[in-house]
Amino acid sequence: MGAKFAIWMDNVMPSLNLEKIKMTSCLEWETLPPFEQLPFLKSLKLDEMPRVKWLERVAAEDGCLFPCLIELVLRGCPVLKELSSLPSKIKTLEIQKLGG
């Protein structure tokens, strides 16, 4: 219900080998968990997150935030301002109700 993800997520992210994440209706969140710490992430879906402004907190060193990403779905993120460069192997890209 708060404007931010739980603090424990910052500490746990580097130790996870997650491949898929779907987050829905985090209506008050303004920042996202550190997804840039998930090098094996293949699918990221964000739906109805109207206050999130940035997809990442820091830029990726090699210019690509998610090197293994093949699916990105962003819906209902009207104030999202910028997407970092996406990998060339992305197969599914869906963007609806995105800011600019």
Jmol script that loads the backbone (N, CA, C; Angstrom):
load data "model"
ATOM      1  N   MET A   1       0.814  -1.202   0.000  1.00  0.00           N
ATOM      2  CA  MET A   1       0.000   0.000   0.000  1.00  0.00           C
ATOM      3  C   MET A   1       0.856   1.264   0.000  1.00  0.00           C
ATOM      4  N   GLY A   2       2.147   1.128   0.308  1.00  0.00           N
ATOM      5  CA  GLY A   2       3.012   2.293   0.363  1.00  0.00           C
ATOM      6  C   GLY A   2       3.478   2.733  -1.006  1.00  0.00           C
ATOM      7  N   ALA A   3       4.310   3.750  -1.028  1.00  0.00           N
ATOM      8  CA  ALA A   3       4.822   4.312  -2.276  1.00  0.00           C
ATOM      9  C   ALA A   3       6.079   3.602  -2.752  1.00  0.00           C
ATOM     10  N   LYS A   4       6.510   2.574  -2.031  1.00  0.00           N
ATOM     11  CA  LYS A   4       7.770   1.915  -2.352  1.00  0.00           C
ATOM     12  C   LYS A   4       7.671   0.432  -2.041  1.00  0.00           C
ATOM     13  N   PHE A   5       8.467  -0.355  -2.722  1.00  0.00           N
ATOM     14  CA  PHE A   5       8.533  -1.786  -2.451  1.00  0.00           C
ATOM     15  C   PHE A   5       9.147  -2.033  -1.078  1.00  0.00           C
ATOM     16  N   ALA A   6       8.968  -3.228  -0.559  1.00  0.00           N
ATOM     17  CA  ALA A   6       9.509  -3.587   0.756  1.00  0.00           C
ATOM     18  C   ALA A   6      11.035  -3.558   0.729  1.00  0.00           C
ATOM     19  N   ILE A   7      11.640  -3.032   1.767  1.00  0.00           N
ATOM     20  CA  ILE A   7      13.100  -2.865   1.827  1.00  0.00           C
ATOM     21  C   ILE A   7      13.854  -4.185   1.719  1.00  0.00           C
ATOM     22  N   TRP A   8      13.243  -5.277   2.174  1.00  0.00           N
ATOM     23  CA  TRP A   8      13.924  -6.571   2.105  1.00  0.00           C
ATOM     24  C   TRP A   8      14.202  -6.978   0.664  1.00  0.00           C
ATOM     25  N   MET A   9      13.425  -6.447  -0.289  1.00  0.00           N
ATOM     26  CA  MET A   9      13.646  -6.802  -1.695  1.00  0.00           C
ATOM     27  C   MET A   9      15.006  -6.320  -2.175  1.00  0.00           C
ATOM     28  N   ASP A  10      15.467  -5.186  -1.672  1.00  0.00           N
ATOM     29  CA  ASP A  10      16.800  -4.689  -2.030  1.00  0.00           C
ATOM     30  C   ASP A  10      17.881  -5.683  -1.639  1.00  0.00           C
ATOM     31  N   ASN A  11      17.723  -6.299  -0.474  1.00  0.00           N
ATOM     32  CA  ASN A  11      18.731  -7.224   0.033  1.00  0.00           C
ATOM     33  C   ASN A  11      18.673  -8.594  -0.622  1.00  0.00           C
ATOM     34  N   VAL A  12      17.498  -9.005  -1.046  1.00  0.00           N
ATOM     35  CA  VAL A  12      17.308 -10.347  -1.580  1.00  0.00           C
ATOM     36  C   VAL A  12      17.583 -10.438  -3.078  1.00  0.00           C
ATOM     37  N   MET A  13      17.312  -9.393  -3.825  1.00  0.00           N
ATOM     38  CA  MET A  13      17.407  -9.429  -5.282  1.00  0.00           C
ATOM     39  C   MET A  13      18.703 -10.036  -5.825  1.00  0.00           C
ATOM     40  N   PRO A  14      19.873  -9.632  -5.329  1.00  0.00           N
ATOM     41  CA  PRO A  14      21.102 -10.172  -5.913  1.00  0.00           C
ATOM     42  C   PRO A  14      21.241 -11.686  -5.782  1.00  0.00           C
ATOM     43  N   SER A  15      20.560 -12.293  -4.827  1.00  0.00           N
ATOM     44  CA  SER A  15      20.707 -13.735  -4.618  1.00  0.00           C
ATOM     45  C   SER A  15      19.660 -14.551  -5.378  1.00  0.00           C
ATOM     46  N   LEU A  16      18.757 -13.906  -6.090  1.00  0.00           N
ATOM     47  CA  LEU A  16      17.698 -14.606  -6.803  1.00  0.00           C
ATOM     48  C   LEU A  16      18.070 -14.840  -8.261  1.00  0.00           C
ATOM     49  N   ASN A  17      17.645 -15.970  -8.787  1.00  0.00           N
ATOM     50  CA  ASN A  17      17.846 -16.270 -10.206  1.00  0.00           C
ATOM     51  C   ASN A  17      16.502 -16.262 -10.923  1.00  0.00           C
ATOM     52  N   LEU A  18      15.720 -15.217 -10.688  1.00  0.00           N
ATOM     53  CA  LEU A  18      14.386 -15.135 -11.269  1.00  0.00           C
ATOM     54  C   LEU A  18      14.440 -14.969 -12.776  1.00  0.00           C
ATOM     55  N   GLU A  19      13.520 -15.638 -13.453  1.00  0.00           N
ATOM     56  CA  GLU A  19      13.401 -15.506 -14.894  1.00  0.00           C
ATOM     57  C   GLU A  19      12.136 -14.766 -15.304  1.00  0.00           C
ATOM     58  N   LYS A  20      11.111 -14.772 -14.428  1.00  0.00           N
ATOM     59  CA  LYS A  20       9.842 -14.113 -14.751  1.00  0.00           C
ATOM     60  C   LYS A  20       9.366 -13.291 -13.565  1.00  0.00           C
ATOM     61  N   ILE A  21       8.881 -12.092 -13.853  1.00  0.00           N
ATOM     62  CA  ILE A  21       8.282 -11.236 -12.832  1.00  0.00           C
ATOM     63  C   ILE A  21       7.030 -10.609 -13.429  1.00  0.00           C
ATOM     64  N   LYS A  22       5.941 -10.673 -12.654  1.00  0.00           N
ATOM     65  CA  LYS A  22       4.715  -9.985 -13.026  1.00  0.00           C
ATOM     66  C   LYS A  22       4.246  -9.201 -11.808  1.00  0.00           C
ATOM     67  N   MET A  23       4.104  -7.910 -11.960  1.00  0.00           N
ATOM     68  CA  MET A  23       3.634  -7.052 -10.872  1.00  0.00           C
ATOM     69  C   MET A  23       2.394  -6.328 -11.366  1.00  0.00           C
ATOM     70  N   THR A  24       1.339  -6.399 -10.554  1.00  0.00           N
ATOM     71  CA  THR A  24       0.059  -5.824 -10.934  1.00  0.00           C
ATOM     72  C   THR A  24      -0.517  -4.982  -9.807  1.00  0.00           C
ATOM     73  N   SER A  25      -1.053  -3.848 -10.164  1.00  0.00           N
ATOM     74  CA  SER A  25      -1.804  -2.978  -9.254  1.00  0.00           C
ATOM     75  C   SER A  25      -1.019  -2.537  -8.026  1.00  0.00           C
ATOM     76  N   CYS A  26       0.218  -2.169  -8.223  1.00  0.00           N
ATOM     77  CA  CYS A  26       1.006  -1.529  -7.161  1.00  0.00           C
ATOM     78  C   CYS A  26       0.755  -0.036  -7.342  1.00  0.00           C
ATOM     79  N   LEU A  27      -0.439   0.390  -6.974  1.00  0.00           N
ATOM     80  CA  LEU A  27      -0.954   1.705  -7.340  1.00  0.00           C
ATOM     81  C   LEU A  27      -0.204   2.873  -6.725  1.00  0.00           C
ATOM     82  N   GLU A  28       0.439   2.684  -5.594  1.00  0.00           N
ATOM     83  CA  GLU A  28       1.130   3.783  -4.918  1.00  0.00           C
ATOM     84  C   GLU A  28       2.640   3.766  -5.127  1.00  0.00           C
ATOM     85  N   TRP A  29       3.173   2.699  -5.692  1.00  0.00           N
ATOM     86  CA  TRP A  29       4.623   2.598  -5.867  1.00  0.00           C
ATOM     87  C   TRP A  29       5.129   3.679  -6.803  1.00  0.00           C
ATOM     88  N   GLU A  30       6.204   4.332  -6.409  1.00  0.00           N
ATOM     89  CA  GLU A  30       6.857   5.330  -7.254  1.00  0.00           C
ATOM     90  C   GLU A  30       8.182   4.809  -7.808  1.00  0.00           C
ATOM     91  N   THR A  31       8.755   3.843  -7.121  1.00  0.00           N
ATOM     92  CA  THR A  31       9.998   3.215  -7.585  1.00  0.00           C
ATOM     93  C   THR A  31       9.790   1.711  -7.655  1.00  0.00           C
ATOM     94  N   LEU A  32      10.625   1.071  -8.431  1.00  0.00           N
ATOM     95  CA  LEU A  32      10.560  -0.375  -8.597  1.00  0.00           C
ATOM     96  C   LEU A  32      11.691  -1.051  -7.838  1.00  0.00           C
ATOM     97  N   PRO A  33      11.544  -2.334  -7.550  1.00  0.00           N
ATOM     98  CA  PRO A  33      12.665  -3.079  -6.961  1.00  0.00           C
ATOM     99  C   PRO A  33      13.862  -3.052  -7.926  1.00  0.00           C
ATOM    100  N   PRO A  34      15.029  -3.395  -7.450  1.00  0.00           N
ATOM    101  CA  PRO A  34      16.232  -3.339  -8.299  1.00  0.00           C
ATOM    102  C   PRO A  34      16.298  -4.479  -9.324  1.00  0.00           C
ATOM    103  N   PHE A  35      15.436  -4.392 -10.334  1.00  0.00           N
ATOM    104  CA  PHE A  35      15.405  -5.422 -11.368  1.00  0.00           C
ATOM    105  C   PHE A  35      16.734  -5.539 -12.109  1.00  0.00           C
ATOM    106  N   GLU A  36      17.510  -4.471 -12.102  1.00  0.00           N
ATOM    107  CA  GLU A  36      18.812  -4.514 -12.785  1.00  0.00           C
ATOM    108  C   GLU A  36      19.755  -5.526 -12.154  1.00  0.00           C
ATOM    109  N   GLN A  37      19.414  -6.023 -10.972  1.00  0.00           N
ATOM    110  CA  GLN A  37      20.236  -7.035 -10.293  1.00  0.00           C
ATOM    111  C   GLN A  37      19.807  -8.456 -10.657  1.00  0.00           C
ATOM    112  N   LEU A  38      18.943  -8.599 -11.632  1.00  0.00           N
ATOM    113  CA  LEU A  38      18.454  -9.912 -12.054  1.00  0.00           C
ATOM    114  C   LEU A  38      18.936 -10.204 -13.478  1.00  0.00           C
ATOM    115  N   PRO A  39      20.150 -10.696 -13.628  1.00  0.00           N
ATOM    116  CA  PRO A  39      20.711 -10.884 -14.967  1.00  0.00           C
ATOM    117  C   PRO A  39      20.038 -11.985 -15.784  1.00  0.00           C
ATOM    118  N   PHE A  40      19.254 -12.870 -15.148  1.00  0.00           N
ATOM    119  CA  PHE A  40      18.612 -13.967 -15.868  1.00  0.00           C
ATOM    120  C   PHE A  40      17.151 -13.697 -16.198  1.00  0.00           C
ATOM    121  N   LEU A  41      16.693 -12.484 -15.933  1.00  0.00           N
ATOM    122  CA  LEU A  41      15.299 -12.130 -16.152  1.00  0.00           C
ATOM    123  C   LEU A  41      14.939 -12.220 -17.632  1.00  0.00           C
ATOM    124  N   LYS A  42      13.939 -13.062 -17.937  1.00  0.00           N
ATOM    125  CA  LYS A  42      13.500 -13.253 -19.318  1.00  0.00           C
ATOM    126  C   LYS A  42      12.165 -12.592 -19.610  1.00  0.00           C
ATOM    127  N   SER A  43      11.332 -12.450 -18.587  1.00  0.00           N
ATOM    128  CA  SER A  43       9.997 -11.893 -18.791  1.00  0.00           C
ATOM    129  C   SER A  43       9.684 -10.905 -17.677  1.00  0.00           C
ATOM    130  N   LEU A  44       9.303  -9.689 -18.064  1.00  0.00           N
ATOM    131  CA  LEU A  44       8.928  -8.657 -17.097  1.00  0.00           C
ATOM    132  C   LEU A  44       7.594  -8.069 -17.534  1.00  0.00           C
ATOM    133  N   LYS A  45       6.600  -8.153 -16.623  1.00  0.00           N
ATOM    134  CA  LYS A  45       5.279  -7.606 -16.896  1.00  0.00           C
ATOM    135  C   LYS A  45       4.905  -6.666 -15.758  1.00  0.00           C
ATOM    136  N   LEU A  46       4.618  -5.431 -16.099  1.00  0.00           N
ATOM    137  CA  LEU A  46       4.172  -4.430 -15.137  1.00  0.00           C
ATOM    138  C   LEU A  46       2.816  -3.929 -15.603  1.00  0.00           C
ATOM    139  N   ASP A  47       1.827  -4.022 -14.719  1.00  0.00           N
ATOM    140  CA  ASP A  47       0.462  -3.675 -15.089  1.00  0.00           C
ATOM    141  C   ASP A  47      -0.174  -2.815 -14.001  1.00  0.00           C
ATOM    142  N   GLU A  48      -0.750  -1.691 -14.395  1.00  0.00           N
ATOM    143  CA  GLU A  48      -1.428  -0.767 -13.487  1.00  0.00           C
ATOM    144  C   GLU A  48      -0.519  -0.299 -12.345  1.00  0.00           C
ATOM    145  N   MET A  49       0.516   0.398 -12.739  1.00  0.00           N
ATOM    146  CA  MET A  49       1.456   1.004 -11.795  1.00  0.00           C
ATOM    147  C   MET A  49       1.558   2.484 -12.174  1.00  0.00           C
ATOM    148  N   PRO A  50       0.518   3.257 -11.853  1.00  0.00           N
ATOM    149  CA  PRO A  50       0.382   4.605 -12.391  1.00  0.00           C
ATOM    150  C   PRO A  50       1.367   5.643 -11.876  1.00  0.00           C
ATOM    151  N   ARG A  51       2.142   5.355 -10.844  1.00  0.00           N
ATOM    152  CA  ARG A  51       3.066   6.362 -10.302  1.00  0.00           C
ATOM    153  C   ARG A  51       4.541   6.073 -10.605  1.00  0.00           C
ATOM    154  N   VAL A  52       4.829   4.928 -11.170  1.00  0.00           N
ATOM    155  CA  VAL A  52       6.220   4.564 -11.467  1.00  0.00           C
ATOM    156  C   VAL A  52       6.735   5.424 -12.611  1.00  0.00           C
ATOM    157  N   LYS A  53       7.898   6.069 -12.394  1.00  0.00           N
ATOM    158  CA  LYS A  53       8.455   6.983 -13.392  1.00  0.00           C
ATOM    159  C   LYS A  53       9.612   6.388 -14.186  1.00  0.00           C
ATOM    160  N   TRP A  54      10.383   5.496 -13.582  1.00  0.00           N
ATOM    161  CA  TRP A  54      11.596   4.974 -14.220  1.00  0.00           C
ATOM    162  C   TRP A  54      11.616   3.458 -14.140  1.00  0.00           C
ATOM    163  N   LEU A  55      12.064   2.825 -15.199  1.00  0.00           N
ATOM    164  CA  LEU A  55      12.169   1.372 -15.196  1.00  0.00           C
ATOM    165  C   LEU A  55      13.394   0.898 -14.432  1.00  0.00           C
ATOM    166  N   GLU A  56      14.437   1.699 -14.402  1.00  0.00           N
ATOM    167  CA  GLU A  56      15.627   1.331 -13.638  1.00  0.00           C
ATOM    168  C   GLU A  56      16.087   2.500 -12.795  1.00  0.00           C
ATOM    169  N   ARG A  57      16.861   2.181 -11.764  1.00  0.00           N
ATOM    170  CA  ARG A  57      17.397   3.241 -10.899  1.00  0.00           C
ATOM    171  C   ARG A  57      18.793   3.645 -11.332  1.00  0.00           C
ATOM    172  N   VAL A  58      19.536   2.727 -11.873  1.00  0.00           N
ATOM    173  CA  VAL A  58      20.877   3.042 -12.381  1.00  0.00           C
ATOM    174  C   VAL A  58      20.990   2.490 -13.798  1.00  0.00           C
ATOM    175  N   ALA A  59      21.785   3.124 -14.623  1.00  0.00           N
ATOM    176  CA  ALA A  59      21.985   2.644 -16.000  1.00  0.00           C
ATOM    177  C   ALA A  59      22.868   1.423 -15.984  1.00  0.00           C
ATOM    178  N   ALA A  60      22.597   0.516 -16.896  1.00  0.00           N
ATOM    179  CA  ALA A  60      23.408  -0.696 -17.019  1.00  0.00           C
ATOM    180  C   ALA A  60      24.783  -0.332 -17.573  1.00  0.00           C
ATOM    181  N   GLU A  61      25.793  -1.031 -17.101  1.00  0.00           N
ATOM    182  CA  GLU A  61      27.168  -0.719 -17.520  1.00  0.00           C
ATOM    183  C   GLU A  61      27.392  -0.972 -19.004  1.00  0.00           C
ATOM    184  N   ASP A  62      26.809  -2.058 -19.530  1.00  0.00           N
ATOM    185  CA  ASP A  62      27.034  -2.395 -20.932  1.00  0.00           C
ATOM    186  C   ASP A  62      25.974  -1.802 -21.855  1.00  0.00           C
ATOM    187  N   GLY A  63      25.092  -0.957 -21.303  1.00  0.00           N
ATOM    188  CA  GLY A  63      24.077  -0.309 -22.113  1.00  0.00           C
ATOM    189  C   GLY A  63      22.775  -1.082 -22.221  1.00  0.00           C
ATOM    190  N   CYS A  64      22.749  -2.340 -21.773  1.00  0.00           N
ATOM    191  CA  CYS A  64      21.543  -3.146 -21.845  1.00  0.00           C
ATOM    192  C   CYS A  64      21.172  -3.583 -20.436  1.00  0.00           C
ATOM    193  N   LEU A  65      20.020  -3.118 -19.975  1.00  0.00           N
ATOM    194  CA  LEU A  65      19.604  -3.381 -18.608  1.00  0.00           C
ATOM    195  C   LEU A  65      19.284  -4.852 -18.366  1.00  0.00           C
ATOM    196  N   PHE A  66      18.593  -5.507 -19.287  1.00  0.00           N
ATOM    197  CA  PHE A  66      18.170  -6.895 -19.119  1.00  0.00           C
ATOM    198  C   PHE A  66      18.723  -7.740 -20.265  1.00  0.00           C
ATOM    199  N   PRO A  67      19.900  -8.287 -20.140  1.00  0.00           N
ATOM    200  CA  PRO A  67      20.527  -8.980 -21.265  1.00  0.00           C
ATOM    201  C   PRO A  67      19.793 -10.235 -21.734  1.00  0.00           C
ATOM    202  N   CYS A  68      19.002 -10.892 -20.875  1.00  0.00           N
ATOM    203  CA  CYS A  68      18.297 -12.117 -21.250  1.00  0.00           C
ATOM    204  C   CYS A  68      16.825 -11.895 -21.562  1.00  0.00           C
ATOM    205  N   LEU A  69      16.354 -10.663 -21.481  1.00  0.00           N
ATOM    206  CA  LEU A  69      14.931 -10.376 -21.622  1.00  0.00           C
ATOM    207  C   LEU A  69      14.433 -10.717 -23.021  1.00  0.00           C
ATOM    208  N   ILE A  70      13.344 -11.499 -23.076  1.00  0.00           N
ATOM    209  CA  ILE A  70      12.711 -11.814 -24.358  1.00  0.00           C
ATOM    210  C   ILE A  70      11.255 -11.350 -24.388  1.00  0.00           C
ATOM    211  N   GLU A  71      10.717 -10.952 -23.210  1.00  0.00           N
ATOM    212  CA  GLU A  71       9.334 -10.486 -23.151  1.00  0.00           C
ATOM    213  C   GLU A  71       9.224  -9.295 -22.202  1.00  0.00           C
ATOM    214  N   LEU A  72       8.656  -8.203 -22.703  1.00  0.00           N
ATOM    215  CA  LEU A  72       8.430  -7.017 -21.886  1.00  0.00           C
ATOM    216  C   LEU A  72       7.013  -6.524 -22.148  1.00  0.00           C
ATOM    217  N   VAL A  73       6.216  -6.445 -21.076  1.00  0.00           N
ATOM    218  CA  VAL A  73       4.845  -5.963 -21.169  1.00  0.00           C
ATOM    219  C   VAL A  73       4.685  -4.839 -20.155  1.00  0.00           C
ATOM    220  N   LEU A  74       4.312  -3.673 -20.625  1.00  0.00           N
ATOM    221  CA  LEU A  74       4.088  -2.500 -19.773  1.00  0.00           C
ATOM    222  C   LEU A  74       2.705  -1.963 -20.080  1.00  0.00           C
ATOM    223  N   ARG A  75       1.830  -2.005 -19.078  1.00  0.00           N
ATOM    224  CA  ARG A  75       0.459  -1.519 -19.250  1.00  0.00           C
ATOM    225  C   ARG A  75       0.105  -0.613 -18.076  1.00  0.00           C
ATOM    226  N   GLY A  76      -0.547   0.472 -18.355  1.00  0.00           N
ATOM    227  CA  GLY A  76      -1.046   1.333 -17.298  1.00  0.00           C
ATOM    228  C   GLY A  76       0.030   1.964 -16.445  1.00  0.00           C
ATOM    229  N   CYS A  77       1.080   2.430 -17.088  1.00  0.00           N
ATOM    230  CA  CYS A  77       2.180   3.135 -16.412  1.00  0.00           C
ATOM    231  C   CYS A  77       2.289   4.518 -17.050  1.00  0.00           C
ATOM    232  N   PRO A  78       1.298   5.391 -16.824  1.00  0.00           N
ATOM    233  CA  PRO A  78       1.217   6.636 -17.586  1.00  0.00           C
ATOM    234  C   PRO A  78       2.316   7.651 -17.328  1.00  0.00           C
ATOM    235  N   VAL A  79       3.061   7.543 -16.241  1.00  0.00           N
ATOM    236  CA  VAL A  79       4.132   8.518 -16.007  1.00  0.00           C
ATOM    237  C   VAL A  79       5.523   7.922 -16.218  1.00  0.00           C
ATOM    238  N   LEU A  80       5.585   6.691 -16.716  1.00  0.00           N
ATOM    239  CA  LEU A  80       6.880   6.089 -17.027  1.00  0.00           C
ATOM    240  C   LEU A  80       7.537   6.910 -18.121  1.00  0.00           C
ATOM    241  N   LYS A  81       8.747   7.401 -17.855  1.00  0.00           N
ATOM    242  CA  LYS A  81       9.374   8.376 -18.742  1.00  0.00           C
ATOM    243  C   LYS A  81      10.397   7.803 -19.707  1.00  0.00           C
ATOM    244  N   GLU A  82      11.073   6.747 -19.331  1.00  0.00           N
ATOM    245  CA  GLU A  82      12.182   6.310 -20.169  1.00  0.00           C
ATOM    246  C   GLU A  82      12.397   4.815 -20.050  1.00  0.00           C
ATOM    247  N   LEU A  83      12.714   4.201 -21.166  1.00  0.00           N
ATOM    248  CA  LEU A  83      13.136   2.802 -21.183  1.00  0.00           C
ATOM    249  C   LEU A  83      14.588   2.780 -21.619  1.00  0.00           C
ATOM    250  N   SER A  84      15.383   2.006 -20.918  1.00  0.00           N
ATOM    251  CA  SER A  84      16.779   1.889 -21.344  1.00  0.00           C
ATOM    252  C   SER A  84      16.815   1.037 -22.610  1.00  0.00           C
ATOM    253  N   SER A  85      17.974   0.887 -23.192  1.00  0.00           N
ATOM    254  CA  SER A  85      18.061   0.079 -24.406  1.00  0.00           C
ATOM    255  C   SER A  85      17.690  -1.364 -24.085  1.00  0.00           C
ATOM    256  N   LEU A  86      16.926  -1.949 -24.962  1.00  0.00           N
ATOM    257  CA  LEU A  86      16.452  -3.318 -24.770  1.00  0.00           C
ATOM    258  C   LEU A  86      17.291  -4.262 -25.616  1.00  0.00           C
ATOM    259  N   PRO A  87      17.389  -5.518 -25.192  1.00  0.00           N
ATOM    260  CA  PRO A  87      18.197  -6.467 -25.961  1.00  0.00           C
ATOM    261  C   PRO A  87      17.588  -6.753 -27.328  1.00  0.00           C
ATOM    262  N   SER A  88      18.426  -7.073 -28.284  1.00  0.00           N
ATOM    263  CA  SER A  88      17.955  -7.335 -29.644  1.00  0.00           C
ATOM    264  C   SER A  88      17.171  -8.638 -29.742  1.00  0.00           C
ATOM    265  N   LYS A  89      17.309  -9.534 -28.763  1.00  0.00           N
ATOM    266  CA  LYS A  89      16.609 -10.817 -28.828  1.00  0.00           C
ATOM    267  C   LYS A  89      15.183 -10.763 -28.272  1.00  0.00           C
ATOM    268  N   ILE A  90      14.680  -9.579 -27.972  1.00  0.00           N
ATOM    269  CA  ILE A  90      13.324  -9.465 -27.431  1.00  0.00           C
ATOM    270  C   ILE A  90      12.326  -9.957 -28.477  1.00  0.00           C
ATOM    271  N   LYS A  91      11.394 -10.832 -28.046  1.00  0.00           N
ATOM    272  CA  LYS A  91      10.418 -11.419 -28.960  1.00  0.00           C
ATOM    273  C   LYS A  91       9.027 -10.832 -28.764  1.00  0.00           C
ATOM    274  N   THR A  92       8.714 -10.437 -27.538  1.00  0.00           N
ATOM    275  CA  THR A  92       7.403  -9.879 -27.243  1.00  0.00           C
ATOM    276  C   THR A  92       7.579  -8.525 -26.575  1.00  0.00           C
ATOM    277  N   LEU A  93       6.985  -7.507 -27.175  1.00  0.00           N
ATOM    278  CA  LEU A  93       7.017  -6.167 -26.606  1.00  0.00           C
ATOM    279  C   LEU A  93       5.614  -5.600 -26.710  1.00  0.00           C
ATOM    280  N   GLU A  94       5.000  -5.359 -25.557  1.00  0.00           N
ATOM    281  CA  GLU A  94       3.655  -4.794 -25.514  1.00  0.00           C
ATOM    282  C   GLU A  94       3.678  -3.577 -24.620  1.00  0.00           C
ATOM    283  N   ILE A  95       3.251  -2.447 -25.158  1.00  0.00           N
ATOM    284  CA  ILE A  95       3.236  -1.194 -24.409  1.00  0.00           C
ATOM    285  C   ILE A  95       1.872  -0.552 -24.598  1.00  0.00           C
ATOM    286  N   GLN A  96       1.183  -0.314 -23.472  1.00  0.00           N
ATOM    287  CA  GLN A  96      -0.131   0.337 -23.502  1.00  0.00           C
ATOM    288  C   GLN A  96      -0.210   1.351 -22.380  1.00  0.00           C
ATOM    289  N   LYS A  97      -0.824   2.486 -22.653  1.00  0.00           N
ATOM    290  CA  LYS A  97      -1.035   3.536 -21.646  1.00  0.00           C
ATOM    291  C   LYS A  97       0.253   3.918 -20.942  1.00  0.00           C
ATOM    292  N   LEU A  98       1.244   4.243 -21.743  1.00  0.00           N
ATOM    293  CA  LEU A  98       2.552   4.624 -21.210  1.00  0.00           C
ATOM    294  C   LEU A  98       2.739   6.114 -21.369  1.00  0.00           C
ATOM    295  N   GLY A  99       3.455   6.719 -20.422  1.00  0.00           N
ATOM    296  CA  GLY A  99       3.729   8.152 -20.468  1.00  0.00           C
ATOM    297  C   GLY A  99       4.797   8.478 -21.483  1.00  0.00           C
ATOM    298  N   GLY A 100       5.257   9.709 -21.456  1.00  0.00           N
ATOM    299  CA  GLY A 100       6.260  10.069 -22.429  1.00  0.00           C
ATOM    300  C   GLY A 100       7.079  11.216 -22.021  1.00  0.00           C
TER     301      GLY A 100
END
end "model"
wireframe off; spacefill off
backbone 0.3
color backbone group
